[in-house]
Amino acid sequence: MSTEITIRHVKLSVALQNAAGKKAEKLSADYPAIEHIRIVFDQEGPKYAVSLSVQGGQRTNVDASARDVDALAALGAVFDKANAQLRRASKKRQEVR
């Protein structure tokens, strides 16, 4: 599993980048079909925008985004959204089998 973190138009602390990496590792541990995670941090006015793209086997492709004044809150929200999407996709695959 590879993780790519992109930072645009904003300066982020190393601790926030490490938090993003840890969340990506946890997500890939929960869903072993994940092959690549891409996290993009951007700043749009006073808010931070975080986009997440997850690609994997078994047609596992998820895109999520969140905006918040706090970068850590936006990061948590985007991973919550992606986790919910992955859970729904996994449940659908189990029902079909």
Secondary structure, 3 states (H helix, E strand, C coil): CEEEEEECCCCCCHHHHHHHHHHHHHHHHHCCCEEEEEEEEEEECCEEEEEEEEEECCCEEEEEEEEECCHHHHHHHHHHHHHHHHHHHHHHHHHHC
